Amino acid sequence: MSRLSRRRLLQGTAALGGVIAFGTAVSASTTPAFAATVSRPDIMSTNDWGASAAQGSLPILTRRPTHLVIHHTTHVNSDDFSNAAAKEVARLIQRNHMTNGWADTGQQFTIARGGQMLEGRHGSLDAVVDGTRFIEGAHAYGFNDQSVGIEVDGMYTNDVPTDAQWSSLVHLSAYICQRYGLHVDRIIAHRDVPGAQTLCCGDAFYGKLSALRAEVASALANGVDGGSGPSGDYPTVRLGDEGDAVRRVQVTLDVIGHDPGVADGVFGPATEKALREYQSLLGTGVDGIAGPRTWGALATHHAAGSTVTSGDSGTEVEYLQRGLKASSGVDLATDGLFGDQTEAAVSAYQKARGLTVDGVAGAETWAALKHGQ
């Protein structure tokens, strides 16, 4: 795995100062009122992944950060999505950062290729749970005393993060925003920090930040319950998993023309290959993992040419409800009846993604659901 070459670029960055300003106006630093509760994500602590002790003291800032900064590690996009690989990348990052002379891992949190969320700098997890303090990092030169950083493992100049990474990033970002009272317009890329001489987090990933803010806003409005993936009928499933959710993925893939092999509920190489082919056509992260965006696309694939509205019923409405539930985590019955609850969910989804807000599932809304936006 490559060294973090972007870090060497940072060492030459000019000193920053003054008031931060962005193209998007930000509101005063008051705590926003969030409509729902974002559950605490399942985050591996530094102890869980075997971190070395910090070399020296880590400043504890007894106030809230003003921004959340998103990075990519510039590592090769590994196809190893295991917990062991996630822990190893966390250890690699820490070793590289300490080689730079830093006391510990630079960023507060890391998201591995399999979607695993890990604490980076010691003490960051306890600090965000507390919500009134944060550990000063070393991820955004000149802006570390104002921000918390998340590193998404991989190189995203041309590719985008995996489906599992995206799901975890939305959940973790929403949790951080809720605990620290941050508005979603305070989620920025490293390149947005004034004076930062970097293209981090990669052009392809950077192009998705507006969608990230929209999904975080939806999570803050509707809540997130459980781990990094959708719950209930839509658990995140991957190679080696078994059960009814896997079987439903296989059946759907077969119906839409991608051969997963026998629909036996066992997620084997044939199912992974078929899922990767489908994700490639969608233009989403190709990881062979059925996470929220892939579930949403699968659930809406057949109904993409329909228009459904209040009072309608049937299969298309059920696909719509399943797509909304998978894509945004909204608590919605999948009964095939387009009532007030479904109309409200459609309107909220449209508003969060900058679509025309009319509560009607037409071509624009189906396209967004199908592509996991």
C-alpha positions in Angstrom: 0.0 0.0 0.0 1.3 3.5 -0.9 2.5 6.1 1.5 0.3 9.1 2.0 2.0 11.3 -0.6 -0.6 14.0 0.0 1.0 14.5 3.4 4.3 15.5 1.9 2.5 18.1 -0.1 1.0 19.5 3.1 4.3 20.0 4.7 5.0 22.8 2.2 1.7 24.6 2.6 1.9 28.2 3.6 0.7 29.3 7.0 -2.9 30.3 7.2 -4.7 32.9 9.2 -7.7 35.2 9.4 -11.4 34.4 9.0 -12.4 31.4 6.9 -14.7 32.2 3.9 -16.4 29.9 1.4 -18.5 30.3 -1.7 -21.5 29.0 0.3 -22.6 31.4 3.0 -22.6 29.9 6.4 -24.8 30.8 9.3 -23.8 32.1 12.7 -22.3 29.5 15.0 -25.5 28.7 16.8 -26.6 25.2 17.5 -29.2 24.1 14.9 -32.3 22.2 16.0 -32.3 18.7 14.6 -35.7 16.9 14.1 -34.5 13.4 14.8 -31.9 11.4 16.7 -28.8 10.0 14.9 -27.6 6.9 16.7 -24.0 6.5 17.7 -22.2 4.7 14.9 -20.3 1.5 15.5 -16.7 2.9 15.6 -13.6 0.9 16.3 -11.6 2.6 19.0 -7.9 3.0 18.9 -7.7 0.1 21.3 -9.8 -2.0 19.0 -7.5 -1.7 16.0 -4.2 -1.9 18.0 -3.0 1.7 17.9 0.4 2.6 19.3 0.5 5.1 22.1 0.6 8.7 21.1 4.1 10.3 21.1 3.4 13.2 23.4 0.4 15.1 24.5 -2.6 15.7 22.3 -4.3 19.2 22.7 -7.9 19.0 24.0 -9.9 21.9 22.9 -12.7 22.6 25.3 -15.1 24.0 22.6 -16.9 22.7 19.6 -15.3 22.6 16.1 -16.7 24.8 13.4 -16.2 22.5 10.4 -16.0 18.9 9.4 -13.3 18.3 6.8 -13.4 15.4 4.4 -10.2 13.7 3.0 -9.1 10.7 1.0 -6.0 8.8 1.9 -4.7 8.5 -1.7 -4.1 4.8 -1.0 -4.7 2.3 -3.8 -8.4 1.3 -3.9 -8.2 -2.1 -2.3 -10.7 -4.9 -2.9 -10.1 -6.2 0.6 -13.1 -5.1 2.6 -12.4 -7.2 5.7 -12.1 -6.0 9.3 -8.5 -7.1 9.3 -7.7 -4.8 6.3 -9.5 -1.9 8.0 -7.4 -2.3 11.1 -4.2 -2.6 9.1 -4.9 0.6 7.2 -5.5 2.4 10.5 -2.1 1.2 11.7 -0.4 2.1 8.4 -1.8 5.7 8.6 -0.6 6.1 12.2 2.9 4.8 11.3 3.1 7.2 8.3 1.9 10.2 10.3 4.3 9.5 13.2 7.1 9.3 10.6 6.1 12.8 9.7 6.9 13.8 13.2 3.3 14.0 14.3 2.3 12.8 17.8 -0.4 10.5 16.5 -2.8 9.8 13.5 -3.6 13.2 12.0 -7.4 12.8 11.5 -9.9 12.1 14.1 -11.7 9.4 12.2 -11.1 6.9 9.3 -13.5 5.0 7.0 -12.1 1.9 5.6 -12.9 0.4 2.2 -15.4 -2.0 3.7 -17.2 0.8 5.4 -15.7 0.2 8.8 -15.5 3.4 10.9 -12.4 3.8 13.1 -11.2 6.3 15.6 -8.0 7.9 14.3 -6.4 10.3 16.9 -6.6 9.0 20.5 -9.5 10.5 22.4 -11.5 11.6 19.4 -14.3 9.1 20.0 -14.9 10.0 23.6 -14.7 13.7 22.7 -17.4 13.6 20.0 -19.7 11.5 22.2 -19.3 14.2 24.8 -20.1 16.9 22.2 -18.4 19.9 24.0 -14.8 19.3 23.1 -12.5 17.8 20.4 -9.0 16.6 20.1 -6.9 18.9 17.9 -5.7 17.0 14.9 -3.1 17.4 12.2 -5.2 16.9 9.0 -5.7 20.4 7.7 -2.7 22.7 8.2 -3.7 26.0 9.7 -7.2 24.9 10.4 -6.7 22.0 12.8 -7.9 24.0 15.8 -11.3 24.6 14.1 -12.1 21.3 12.5 -12.6 17.6 12.8 -11.3 15.4 9.9 -12.5 12.2 8.4 -10.2 10.2 6.1 -12.0 8.0 3.6 -9.5 5.3 2.6 -8.7 5.2 -1.2 -7.9 7.4 -4.2 -10.9 9.2 -5.6 -9.6 11.3 -8.4 -11.5 9.2 -10.9 -13.4 6.8 -8.7 -15.9 7.4 -5.9 -16.0 5.7 -2.5 -17.6 2.3 -2.1 -21.2 2.0 -1.3 -20.4 0.8 2.2 -18.0 3.8 2.7 -20.6 6.2 1.6 -23.2 4.8 4.0 -20.8 5.1 6.9 -19.7 8.6 5.9 -23.3 9.8 5.9 -23.9 8.2 9.3 -20.7 9.4 10.9 -21.0 12.9 9.4 -24.6 13.2 10.6 -23.6 12.0 14.1 -20.7 14.5 14.3 -22.9 17.3 13.1 -25.5 16.5 15.7 -23.1 16.1 18.6 -21.2 19.4 17.7 -24.2 21.4 16.4 -22.8 21.8 12.9 -24.9 22.8 9.9 -24.4 20.6 6.9 -22.9 23.6 5.0 -19.9 23.3 7.4 -19.0 19.9 5.8 -16.2 20.8 3.4 -13.4 19.1 1.5 -9.7 19.6 2.4 -9.2 21.6 -0.8 -11.8 24.1 0.5 -9.7 25.1 3.4 -8.2 28.5 2.5 -4.6 28.2 1.4 -4.7 24.4 1.2 -2.4 23.3 -1.7 -4.1 20.0 -2.4 -6.8 18.5 -4.6 -8.0 16.3 -1.7 -10.5 14.6 -1.6 -10.2 13.9 -5.3 -12.2 15.3 -8.2 -14.7 12.4 -8.4 -15.4 12.4 -4.6 -15.4 16.2 -4.5 -18.2 16.2 -7.1 -20.3 14.1 -4.6 -20.1 16.5 -1.6 -23.3 18.3 -2.4 -25.0 14.8 -2.3 -23.3 14.1 0.9 -24.6 17.3 2.5 -28.1 16.5 1.2 -28.0 12.9 2.7 -26.6 14.2 6.0 -29.4 16.7 6.1 -31.9 14.0 5.5 -30.3 11.9 8.3 -30.5 14.8 10.7 -34.2 15.3 9.8 -35.3 11.6 9.8 -32.7 10.0 12.1 -30.4 7.1 11.6 -30.9 4.0 13.7 -28.2 1.3 14.0 -25.0 0.7 12.2 -23.6 2.0 8.9 -26.2 0.3 6.7 -30.0 0.3 6.5 -31.8 -1.8 8.9 -34.7 -4.3 8.7 -35.3 -5.5 5.1 -32.2 -3.8 3.8 -29.1 -5.0 5.8 -25.7 -4.4 4.1 -24.6 -7.8 2.6 -21.4 -8.8 1.1 -19.2 -11.8 0.0 -19.6 -14.6 2.6 -23.0 -13.5 3.9 -26.1 -15.8 3.9 -29.8 -15.3 4.4 -33.0 -14.0 2.9 -31.5 -10.5 2.2 -28.9 -12.2 0.0 -31.5 -14.2 -1.8 -33.5 -11.1 -2.6 -30.4 -9.4 -4.0 -29.8 -12.5 -6.2 -33.4 -12.7 -7.4 -33.5 -9.0 -8.4 -30.1 -9.2 -10.1 -31.3 -12.2 -12.1 -34.6 -10.4 -13.1 -32.7 -7.4 -14.4 -30.3 -9.4 -16.5 -27.2 -10.0 -14.2 -26.5 -13.6 -13.5 -25.8 -14.2 -9.8 -26.0 -17.9 -10.0 -28.5 -19.9 -8.1 -30.7 -17.8 -5.8 -29.7 -19.8 -2.7 -29.2 -17.0 -0.2 -25.4 -17.6 -0.2 -23.3 -14.5 -1.3 -20.6 -16.2 -3.3 -18.3 -15.0 -6.1 -21.0 -15.2 -8.8 -23.3 -12.9 -6.8 -20.4 -10.5 -6.2 -19.5 -10.4 -9.9 -23.1 -9.8 -10.9 -23.5 -7.0 -8.3 -20.3 -5.3 -9.5 -21.5 -5.4 -13.1 -24.8 -3.8 -12.0 -23.0 -1.1 -9.9 -20.7 -0.3 -12.8 -23.7 0.4 -15.0 -25.3 2.7 -12.3 -22.1 4.7 -12.0 -22.0 4.3 -8.2 -19.1 3.0 -6.2 -18.3 -0.5 -7.5 -17.5 -2.6 -4.4 -19.7 -5.7 -4.8 -21.4 -4.8 -1.5 -25.2 -4.3 -1.4 -25.5 -1.2 0.8 -28.1 1.6 0.9 -27.4 3.1 -2.6 -27.4 -0.3 -4.2 -30.6 -1.5 -2.4 -32.3 1.7 -3.4 -31.3 1.2 -7.1 -32.4 -2.4 -7.0 -35.7 -1.6 -5.4 -36.6 1.0 -8.0 -35.1 -0.5 -11.1 -38.4 -1.8 -12.6 -40.5 1.2 -11.8 -38.2 3.9 -13.2 -40.6 4.7 -16.1 -43.7 5.2 -13.9 -45.2 8.2 -12.3 -47.0 7.5 -9.0 -48.7 10.0 -6.8 -51.0 10.2 -3.8 -53.9 7.8 -4.0 -52.0 5.3 -6.2 -51.4 1.7 -5.2 -49.6 -1.4 -6.4 -46.1 -2.7 -7.2 -44.7 0.6 -8.4 -45.7 2.3 -5.1 -44.1 -0.5 -3.1 -40.9 -0.2 -5.1 -40.9 3.6 -4.4 -41.4 3.0 -0.7 -38.6 0.4 -0.6 -36.3 2.8 -2.5 -37.0 5.7 -0.2 -36.4 3.4 2.9 -33.2 2.1 1.5 -31.8 5.3 0.2 -32.6 7.7 3.1 -33.4 5.4 6.0 -36.9 6.9 6.5 -39.3 4.8 8.6 -41.9 4.0 5.9 -44.3 1.2 5.5 -43.8 -0.8 2.2 -47.5 -1.6 1.7 -47.9 -0.4 -1.8 -50.3 2.3 -0.8 -49.4 5.9 -1.6 -50.8 7.8 1.3 -49.9 10.9 3.3 -46.8 9.2 4.9 -45.4 8.2 1.5 -46.1 11.7 0.0 -44.3 13.4 2.9 -41.3 11.0 2.5 -41.2 11.7 -1.3 -41.3 15.5 -0.6 -38.6 15.3 2.0 -36.4 13.2 -0.3 -36.9 15.7 -3.1 -36.1 18.7 -0.9 -32.9 17.1 0.5 -31.6 16.4 -3.0 -32.5 19.6 -4.6 -35.2 18.2 -6.8 -38.6 19.7 -7.7 -40.6 19.3 -4.5 -44.1 18.1 -5.5 -44.5 14.8 -3.6 -44.9 13.0 -6.9 -42.5 10.2 -8.0 -41.8 11.1 -11.6 -38.8 10.6 -13.8 -36.5 12.9 -11.8 -37.2 11.3 -8.5 -36.9 7.7 -9.9 -33.6 8.6 -11.5 -32.2 9.9 -8.2 -33.4 6.8 -6.4 -32.1 4.5 -9.0 -28.6 6.0 -8.9 -28.5 6.2 -5.1 -28.3 9.9 -4.9 
